[in-house]
Amino acid sequence: MESTRVLEFLTEVEEAAEDVLTNKQQIVDLDLKRNMNREALSALRSTADSEKVKVCFGNMFIKLPKSKTQDMIQKDQEQLDKEINDLRKELKAKVNHLNAIQGKPELIGYNLSPLSADEVKAINHLMKR
């Protein structure tokens, strides 16, 4: 009886840890894609505005206007940013769940969020006085 409870506990901890690791790997994968998009946007800045550029879709290349390509990549960037932020929020909850299962205290300061651009401007304005 005791051994089955221990096994259930270890299984639950292992599943929670696997969830955390999967989430972290998804964040890394999306961040790599976001960096490749950044590189593509940087490369597009060095081409002429009237020029058409070749874009790879799966296993084929398509010639598209530079502005349309930039818009597509920018929209993809915004979507990736949103997905990464959502995954980071989920990760915090999953780490807290894992710690709770293991009987560890909740991480202090882990749920902090960064200042918005307006908040930073307000602080900078106050510091200049």
Secondary structure as UniProt FT lines:
FT   HELIX           2..45
FT   TURN            49..50
FT   STRAND          52..57
FT   TURN            58..59
FT   STRAND          60..65
FT   HELIX           66..102
FT   TURN            108..111
FT   HELIX           117..128
//
